[in-house]
Amino acid sequence: MPRADQTAELHLPTDTGPADGGPPDDGGQTATRPRRRRWRRIVLITLIVLALVGGGGVIAAGLYVRSINSGIERVDAFDGVPEESRPQVVAQGAMNIMILGSDSRDPENAGGSRSDTIILAHLPKDRSSAQLISIPRDTWTHVPRSKEGRGGRDAKINAAYAWGGVPLMVQTVEAFTGVRIDHVTMVDFAGFKEIVDALGGVDIDVEQSFTSTHSLAPGGRREFTKGRQTMDGPTALDYARERYAFANGDFTRIKHQQQVIKAILDKAASGGTLGSPTKLNSFVQATADAVAVDKSMSLVDLAMELRHLRSGNLGFYTCPTKGTGRVGSESVVFADVPKAKVLFDAVRRDAVSEIVAAGK
């Protein structure tokens, strides 16, 4: 697999070829160009959206133009992670990507020092699907000691990011799941707003009516009514951000984030976006601005491997839990350790049917 700085350069066409589909005028050389252009767009769109759950947005941006690729932020995700502490690779060819989502513009998270969203994305060896497992940010677990000497005790899982950045998050999630992480993608979920607007809005089925507790809407509140509705960027961001309006708090927010991710993928794969270079360009730019990846990710290779994925091939799950409780003054989530072990062991072995069964 080539290094990221050895990626081939593929340019997105800015035209769609002869509108009437008539015969070529260059001896037949252009006959296959419309199909090639459409194939490249499908690859691009599919992977851009996948990044929102596993790194594909950056991959697609890397395929778009080298100038965008060179501007995408990269992080040293594995710096100082001791190899002897890491899980061994069990299923050769499978890939596990940790997605860390934060909301830099969330009023709750002004400091931006903790990761609001943690997702383990599993890509099977045959790349025919993807399984995305959300780990509640308040999950109580052991956080290893960072090279700066912080941690080394039980805490909420997202405390690892505050204490040791991405490398300590890698150590903590690997210790919690027993799954070796191959790559890391970081997503600013505030970027959902620009991405959704670039698509012209997304359709979401709202399960229950509620009022947001903090919002981008005038007055700081937004009303959501039960039923299917088309959301623009600010509305979708409020929907994916809210947790205080629900009895299940962060569990409902995780579900809503998964809904928005799937809706983005469905909209991005539609003909309207594929057929419009203008919309496509806006979508690529917005997604590239919202993501960062580790230094070793091979953009082109992974893009080619994942080109067939659609929303129907994605499974969304949440780490099994026993519910919430308190440890001292902190409100935490307690993992259901036996059930979580079954789920993540299936991930380690690349046993997709078992992941699906354990994630129900």
C-alpha positions, 0 to 999 in steps of 0.5 A: 500500500503506497504512502499518502504522499505517493497518491496518484492524482485524479481530477474531477471532470468539470463537464459531463460530455455530449448532452445528446449521447451522440457518437464521438468525433475523435475516432471513438476515444470519447465514447467511454468518457461519460461513464468514466466521469460518472464512475469517478463521481460515484467513488468521490461521493461515496467516500466523502460521506463515509468520512463522516463515519470513517474517513472517506471524506478526506479520501475523496478530497484526496482524489479531487485535486492535489491542492485540496489534499495537501491542505487537509490536516493530518495528525500524528495519531500513534506518536508515543503509543507503545507497541507492546501494549497494542492488540495484535492483528487477528484478521489480516486485510480487515481495517478498523478506523477510529473516528473522533468527533468534536463540536468546536462551535457547541456552546457546551464544549467551548474549550474543545478539549474532549471528544464528543463522539467516538466511533469504531468503524470496521471495514471487512476484508472484502470491503463489501460493507462497514460496521460503525459502532458508537462508544458513548463518550461518558463510558467509564473505563481505565485510561492508561497513563500518557507519556506526559504522566496524566491518566493511569486511572479509571475515568470517562473514556473521552477524558483520554483526549484531554489528558493525552490527545489522539495517541492516548485516545488510541491507547484507551479505545484499544484497551477498552475494545481489544481491537487494533486501530489502523487509522484515525479520522477526526471530524468537526461535527459543526462542519455538518452545517456546511456539508448539509447545505452543500447538498441542499438539505437532508431528509430526516424522520423525527421520532418525537417532537422536542425543543432544542436547548441550545440552537443556531436558530434566532432566540437559541431554540428550535422546534422539531416536530415528529415526522419526516422533514427536510433539514438545512445545515443549521437545523441538522446540526441542532438535531445531531447536537441535542441531548438534554431534551431527551430522557436517554440523553447521549444515547438519543444524540448518538442515534440522531448523529447516525441518522444524519450521517445516513441521510447525508450519504443517501443525499450525496449518492442521489443523481442531483449531486452526482450530475452537478459539478457545482454541488459536487465541488461545494460538497467536497470543499465543505467535507475537506474543511471538516476532517483530519486524518492520521499521517499514514492513511493511503487515500487513493487505495482506500478510495478504490477499495470502498467505491461500492459502498452505499448507505444500505451497506452500512450498519450502525450500532452502539456499544452495549451498556448497563445504563447510567449511574454515578461515580463520585460527582460524575454521571457516567455510562457503565458498559455491559462488559460481557456483551461488549466483549462479544461484539468487539471480539467479532470485530477483531475476527472480522466476523461480520454476521456476529457483529450484526447479531451482537449489535442488535 
